[in-house]
Amino acid sequence: MNFLDRLAEKRYLVDAALDRYLPGADVHPAVIHEAMRYSVFAGGKRLRPAMTLAACEAVGGDPGKAMAAACAFELIHTYSLVHDDLPAMDDDDLRRGRPTSHKVYGEALAILVGDALLTLGFGLLGRSVREHGCRDGNALGLVEDVAEACSTMGLIGGQVMDIQSTDRQADPAELEYIHRTKTGALFRAAVRAGCILGGGSGQQLKQLTAFAEHFGLVFQITDDILDVVGDEKVIGKPVGSDTRNRKLTYVSLFGLDEARARARREAELALSALQGFDTKADFLRQAVQFVLTREF
Amino acid sequence: MNFLDRLAEKRYLVDAALDRYLPGADVHPAVIHEAMRYSVFAGGKRLRPAMTLAACEAVGGDPGKAMAAACAFELIHTYSLVHDDLPAMDDDDLRRGRPTSHKVYGEALAILVGDALLTLGFGLLGRSVREHGCRDGNALGLVEDVAEACSTMGLIGGQVMDIQSTDRQADPAELEYIHRTKTGALFRAAVRAGCILGGGSGQQLKQLTAFAEHFGLVFQITDDILDVVGDEKVIGKPVGSDTRNRKLTYVSLFGLDEARARARREAELALSALQGFDTKADFLRQAVQFVLTREF
């Protein structure tokens, strides 16, 4: 099966689980549940939860045991998008082709939507720990692991530097920091969680962690590239916003050709980190190729 | 020892622990760590963490084992204040006598500060689970328990109703919902966490949960009263903001005398929930009296 079909299969399962985990749009206070669902079911690729499930499969685990954690990563990812889009941050009107949360529900509710998605995400990780935590010590540390990835040393730290990086001197070390934290940390945590909940060995966790770090960089570099050469209709958000906002990106720093070369290099490193894994890791391998050549 | 001395003792320990758990103001990216510390070390009473430690002591546990969780409640409480104060929400300029986070660091960073405090709070709860979770099943569910308290059925749900309740028809059921969720849920979770980490029995957990629910109501009713009759210099924030914002409060709904009567009734219920507990629960008993008669 090709990658997009396999991703669609995982996406179907993830969406069904997200629908179960999110409070219904009729549950009191209804407006926030409607707003949470508006942002979660806005047509995302579900790449992070898919990577959790795939990492679980790669080490021979039952992906069902990683589903709550997989959904947590999509909720946390969505929280970060909703807050990043706010007028005080990137001030984006469109996301995945639709008006952003604050355009539809107002700024106050959009802030609370983000807070609620993050909170629900940690609740689901807590559930995974309760259900599987005492089997091994790594699973017991899952919430801490993800909290670290989402912290000011990870996701939030990246966003802090990102909002400060506009109009700044180009600095490769700073760019690397932003990308490692802002995008990389969550991919890393998502893959690690799948490996841990699948019962992967210490060696497998080490390899999959390295895989995820390179994979995250491929994803972020191609994201920077798409902001310059992408098709607005295919991506679902306006292109050129990085340039307009004078963001520090791989393209602004190194130019398009060098950015592409770096993406290819990171893709090779991601693939070679999977050495020794059998065909159960093929989804992860295909994911690298997909992200390297993606148009959205 | 009187209550304020005992609270000061706990506060000292909590502040030292918070100082250890929060990244230093010189850690990269420094500005957010400085901003997190600005809001956390703004002179709060530390009542929530004190209640966690006190509940742990009340069941004969070692409060040191509950310290990380206790700090988590202070961080989560501070996150909710920072986000509630934002221009899009209550638009408050002062908190605990000092300019609010967004007045000092700007709106974007204040949003991220709240996000970061919530995330660090869950990280510390995850740490508690890792260290103590496999001793009993209740401790293993700690992260889920707190996530529920902070969810759209708890803290966030209360805030949603609160921002929507301005200028609305007075409705006692709605007021009860806001207070149970917005303030009560976190006190409830804080006390429960202390009991669980202290190794309390099922019966003790049941009693302390009831205690915390009544205690939370005493706290919220007296908060409403202070907004009307309090001394701005003692409270550290402007009084009368509920009236100006036409918030639904116990005073606006029932008048000052009936609000005071209700606070006394809830205080009695809180105290009677502690029946059977020995003198190790005296801090909790004193806390009820303190909150009932507080001036800040």
HADDOCK unambig.tbl for C-alpha pairs under 7 A between the chains (distance, minus, plus):
assign (segid A and resid 29 and name CA) (segid B and resid 157 and name CA) 6.33 0.50 0.50
assign (segid A and resid 88 and name CA) (segid B and resid 107 and name CA) 5.90 0.50 0.50
assign (segid A and resid 88 and name CA) (segid B and resid 108 and name CA) 5.00 0.50 0.50
assign (segid A and resid 89 and name CA) (segid B and resid 108 and name CA) 5.39 0.50 0.50
assign (segid A and resid 107 and name CA) (segid B and resid 88 and name CA) 5.90 0.50 0.50
assign (segid A and resid 108 and name CA) (segid B and resid 88 and name CA) 4.99 0.50 0.50
assign (segid A and resid 108 and name CA) (segid B and resid 89 and name CA) 5.39 0.50 0.50
assign (segid A and resid 112 and name CA) (segid B and resid 156 and name CA) 6.74 0.50 0.50
assign (segid A and resid 116 and name CA) (segid B and resid 151 and name CA) 5.87 0.50 0.50
assign (segid A and resid 116 and name CA) (segid B and resid 152 and name CA) 6.34 0.50 0.50
assign (segid A and resid 116 and name CA) (segid B and resid 156 and name CA) 6.79 0.50 0.50
assign (segid A and resid 119 and name CA) (segid B and resid 147 and name CA) 5.69 0.50 0.50
assign (segid A and resid 119 and name CA) (segid B and resid 150 and name CA) 6.81 0.50 0.50
assign (segid A and resid 119 and name CA) (segid B and resid 151 and name CA) 6.22 0.50 0.50
assign (segid A and resid 120 and name CA) (segid B and resid 147 and name CA) 6.51 0.50 0.50
assign (segid A and resid 120 and name CA) (segid B and resid 151 and name CA) 6.74 0.50 0.50
assign (segid A and resid 122 and name CA) (segid B and resid 147 and name CA) 6.66 0.50 0.50
assign (segid A and resid 123 and name CA) (segid B and resid 143 and name CA) 6.26 0.50 0.50
assign (segid A and resid 123 and name CA) (segid B and resid 144 and name CA) 4.63 0.50 0.50
assign (segid A and resid 123 and name CA) (segid B and resid 147 and name CA) 4.95 0.50 0.50
assign (segid A and resid 126 and name CA) (segid B and resid 141 and name CA) 6.82 0.50 0.50
assign (segid A and resid 126 and name CA) (segid B and resid 143 and name CA) 4.94 0.50 0.50
assign (segid A and resid 126 and name CA) (segid B and resid 144 and name CA) 5.09 0.50 0.50
assign (segid A and resid 127 and name CA) (segid B and resid 144 and name CA) 6.06 0.50 0.50
assign (segid A and resid 130 and name CA) (segid B and resid 140 and name CA) 5.20 0.50 0.50
assign (segid A and resid 130 and name CA) (segid B and resid 141 and name CA) 5.63 0.50 0.50
assign (segid A and resid 134 and name CA) (segid B and resid 134 and name CA) 6.03 0.50 0.50
assign (segid A and resid 140 and name CA) (segid B and resid 130 and name CA) 5.19 0.50 0.50
assign (segid A and resid 141 and name CA) (segid B and resid 126 and name CA) 6.83 0.50 0.50
assign (segid A and resid 141 and name CA) (segid B and resid 130 and name CA) 5.64 0.50 0.50
assign (segid A and resid 143 and name CA) (segid B and resid 123 and name CA) 6.25 0.50 0.50
assign (segid A and resid 143 and name CA) (segid B and resid 126 and name CA) 4.95 0.50 0.50
assign (segid A and resid 144 and name CA) (segid B and resid 123 and name CA) 4.63 0.50 0.50
assign (segid A and resid 144 and name CA) (segid B and resid 126 and name CA) 5.11 0.50 0.50
assign (segid A and resid 144 and name CA) (segid B and resid 127 and name CA) 6.05 0.50 0.50
assign (segid A and resid 147 and name CA) (segid B and resid 119 and name CA) 5.68 0.50 0.50
assign (segid A and resid 147 and name CA) (segid B and resid 120 and name CA) 6.50 0.50 0.50
assign (segid A and resid 147 and name CA) (segid B and resid 122 and name CA) 6.66 0.50 0.50
assign (segid A and resid 147 and name CA) (segid B and resid 123 and name CA) 4.95 0.50 0.50
assign (segid A and resid 150 and name CA) (segid B and resid 119 and name CA) 6.82 0.50 0.50
assign (segid A and resid 151 and name CA) (segid B and resid 116 and name CA) 5.87 0.50 0.50
assign (segid A and resid 151 and name CA) (segid B and resid 119 and name CA) 6.23 0.50 0.50
assign (segid A and resid 151 and name CA) (segid B and resid 120 and name CA) 6.74 0.50 0.50
assign (segid A and resid 152 and name CA) (segid B and resid 116 and name CA) 6.34 0.50 0.50
assign (segid A and resid 156 and name CA) (segid B and resid 112 and name CA) 6.71 0.50 0.50
assign (segid A and resid 156 and name CA) (segid B and resid 116 and name CA) 6.79 0.50 0.50
assign (segid A and resid 157 and name CA) (segid B and resid 29 and name CA) 6.34 0.50 0.50
